[in-house]
């Protein structure tokens, strides 16, 4: 079963709806950037290092009893 779309409907309805949706997405992104959304702030190098060190410590606590003594030292 084929569905045929009149070219006038495509040109005057679907294309403007797609253009409006793209423009709304760009507008929302720019408003978020202009308002200085806190989620766009990147963590500093020190914060990243601390997070990774804590993750390594948690992994070592979890799997420490499975590591051979020579590898641990």
N, C-alpha and C positions, 0 to 999 in steps of 0.2 A: 504494500500500500504506500504510494508516494504522496508526499505533501508538497504542493506547489505554492510558492509564495509570489505574490504579485510584486513586481519591481518597484512600484510606487509605494507599497507598504514598507519595503526594505529601505528605500531612500528617504522617506519622510517620517518614519517611526523608529525603526530599529537602529539606524545609524545615529540619529540624534540622541537616543537613549544611551548608547554606548559612549558617545562623546561626553555627555553629561556625567556619567558614572566615572569616567577617567578623570575629568576635571574636578569632581568632588573629592576623589582620592588624593589628588595632588594638593588641593586646597587644604584638606585635613592635615596632610603631612606638613605643609608649610606653616599652618597655624600652630601645630605642636612644636615645631622648631622655634618659631617666634616667641611662643610663650615660655620657652625654656623648660620643656618637660624634663623632670628629674630622671626619667628612665633612660634618657639619651646620654647622661653623664658617664664617662668611662672611668672605671676604677684605676687608681694609681698603681705603679709598679710594686710599691710596698704592700698594698692590700692584696694584690695577686699573689705575691710571694707568701704572705701569711696564710692565705687560704690554701695554697698548695702544701705548705708545711703541715697545717692541721689535717689535711686529707691524708698525707703520708703517715702521720702519727696514728690516725684512726685505723688505717689499713694495717699498720704494724701491730697495733693492739689486737685487731681482729684475727690476723693470721700469724702472729708472732710465734705461737706454739708449733706451727708447721714448718718454720724455717730452721734449717740445720744450724748448729752453733757456729760452725766455721763461716757460713755465709753471713750470719748475724754480726759476727765480730769483724 
